[in-house]
């Protein structure tokens, strides 16, 4: 996936997590709490992929200039 596509995934997951968070808080829906945690885990994984891709691009740019 491209960088901007990964950012879109994070945005979508945040929206979903917010919806589930409201269900958890307002209705005391325990299953919604589990779904919030699932969405947050997905966000964490995608964020890590973004960090890795950015770092790789930075490293490749640096090596191509200096290497």
C-alpha angles and dihedrals in degrees: 000000000000122000096254091048089055090050089053090052090054091050092050092048091050091053091049092046091051091053092050091044090058091051089050095048102038101035098027087234106174093194089057088055089056090050090050089055090048092052091048091052090052090050090051092052094047091046089054091052090052092049091050094049093047091049092049092050090049091050093047092050091049094048094046091052096043102023 
